[in-house]
Structure formats: C-alpha cells, structure tokens
Amino acid sequence: MFKKLKIHWTKNLFLLLGIALALILIDLLTKWLVQNLVPLGQPVEVIKNFFYINKSYNIAIAFSLGSQLGVGGRVINISISVIMSVIIFGYWLTHNHKMNGFEKTIAILLAAGAVGNLIDRAFYWEATTGFNGVIDFFQFYLGGGPNANVSFVNPFATFNFADACLTIGILLLIVYLIIDAIRNRDTSLSKDPRLSQKPQNIPQNAANSENEANSAAENIVSEDAQNIPENAEEKQ
C-alpha cells in the first residue's frame, strides 16, 4: 500500500511541496522584515487612506480577530493550528495522485497558510523573541482612511501573508464544492431510469393516441355516410 502511495508521490508531490515551502518562507520573510523595519504603532503609508503596513501582534484567531485570550487561549489556537495542518497535509499526501490541478492549488494554499501561522503561535513567545503571537501587518481602510470614522471595515482586520493564503484557499474550496455539487446533481439526474424511460414511451403513447383518434374519426364519417341515404328516403 505504502509503495503504491510512494510511486504516486514521486510524480509531482515534491514540486508541490516545494511551492508550499516557498509560500511559507515568503510568509516568514515578510513578517520578519516588518518586525525589524516597522516600529510598533507607526504605520507605513503605501496608498493614502487605503493601504498601510501596520505591525501588530495577535494571539487570538486569524485577521487579528478575537480578544486577547491569554496563555490558555493561545494553547487552544496552537492545538487548532496543529490539527488543521495535520489534516490538510495528511489528506494531500494520501490523495495527491487523485487530485486535479485546482484541488492541488487549494491544498498548497491551505497548507502554507496553516503552517505559516502555526510557526508564529508555537514559537514566538516574549521570553524568546521579545513579542507574543502572530505578526500581522497588512491593513486596509475601506471607509475613508485613518481620519474617518471607525467602523467594521475602517480599518479592515489586519492580516498577514499566511492569512491571505488561507482565505484564498478557503474561497477556492467553496467554489470547488459548489461546482462539484452541481456536477454530481446533473450526473445523478442523467442516470435516473425514470428520465431515460420517458423519451421512449412518449412517442409510442402519442402514436397510439393518434391512431385511436383517427379510427374514431373514420367510424364517425362512415356512420354519417350510411345515415345520409336513409334520411333522404324518409324525406321523399
């Protein structure tokens, strides 16, 4: 069994793992560039009133959402990240030979995003690195910029490269599941025996009905033809 799986892996799995590793390295590199170059609380303007690089630390869930949950909450988040990473990589490794390109793209994005944030949650502690949690830095203002009224989208949740990979992967997964459900529905309908029988029975029934109607019409005409002379004689 494992030999068969290994044969399938050798085709393109190492290339795909390399792509996932590259995405993880990009995530780590961008985080540490921000950590070393962007002061905390001093956002860097990229596009005025729209896009900023603003460093923050998050020990809650993705996109800096959720309250500061303390060590217990962080342990829970680490556990969730570990479980997600194991499930994603486990499914990917055992089903790689059956997956198409779209499915592999989803797996790469989800795996890179899960592992990228797992590294932050598991290893970035104040005692070792001087800060706690995941480094977030992408910040978008969708309601007028820093000087406008604060709302749910102004600023929008701060996130990082790993969050972006996860979000894109999840959106693609949703699209894939919808398309797959539609295809399966069409396939099941096409295999329904009731649908395959109807087109065969309809012309036969229609032909029988038409023959019966024609026979009835001929009988009426013949009866009328027989009655005409009798009626004529009575009048005379």
TAZI-V600912 format. One record per pair of residues at least 4 apart in sequence whose ideal C-beta (glycine too) atoms are under 6 Angstrom apart, sorted by the first residue. I is the first residue (numbers start at 1). J is the second residue. D is the distance in whole Angstrom. If there is no record, write none. Layout:
I;J;D / I;J;D
This chain:
8;97;3 / 9;13;4 / 12;16;6 / 13;96;5 / 16;104;6 / 16;108;6 / 19;108;6 / 20;108;5 / 20;111;5 / 20;112;5 / 23;112;4 / 23;165;6 / 24;112;5 / 24;115;5 / 24;116;5 / 26;161;6 / 27;116;4 / 27;161;4 / 27;162;5 / 30;161;5 / 31;135;4 / 33;37;6 / 34;38;5 / 34;55;5 / 34;137;4 / 35;135;6 / 38;44;6 / 38;53;6 / 38;55;5 / 40;55;6 / 43;52;4 / 43;54;4 / 44;53;4 / 45;52;6 / 46;51;4 / 47;51;4 / 49;141;6 / 49;145;3 / 50;141;6 / 51;140;6 / 52;139;5 / 53;137;5 / 54;139;4 / 55;137;5 / 56;136;5 / 56;158;5 / 57;131;5 / 57;132;6 / 57;133;5 / 58;64;5 / 58;133;5 / 58;134;5 / 58;136;5 / 59;74;5 / 59;132;5 / 59;133;4 / 60;66;3 / 60;69;6 / 61;65;5 / 61;66;5 / 62;163;5 / 63;157;4 / 63;159;5 / 63;163;6 / 64;136;5 / 64;157;5 / 64;158;5 / 65;157;6 / 69;73;2 / 77;121;6 / 78;121;5 / 78;122;5 / 81;118;4 / 81;121;6 / 84;114;5 / 85;114;4 / 85;115;5 / 85;118;6 / 86;90;6 / 88;110;5 / 88;111;5 / 88;114;6 / 89;93;6 / 89;111;6 / 91;95;6 / 92;96;6 / 92;107;4 / 95;99;6 / 99;103;4 / 99;104;5 / 106;169;5 / 106;172;5 / 106;173;5 / 107;111;6 / 109;165;5 / 109;168;6 / 109;169;3 / 110;169;4 / 112;116;6 / 112;165;5 / 113;162;5 / 113;165;4 / 113;166;3 / 116;162;3 / 117;134;5 / 117;162;5 / 118;122;6 / 119;123;6 / 120;124;5 / 120;134;4 / 124;129;5 / 126;132;5 / 136;158;4 / 136;159;6 / 136;160;5 / 138;159;5 / 139;155;5 / 139;158;5 / 140;156;5 / 141;145;5 / 141;154;5 / 141;155;5 / 142;153;4 / 142;154;6 / 142;156;5 / 143;148;6 / 143;151;5 / 143;153;5 / 143;154;3 / 144;148;3 / 148;154;6 / 159;163;4 / 197;201;6 / 198;202;6 / 201;205;6 / 227;231;6
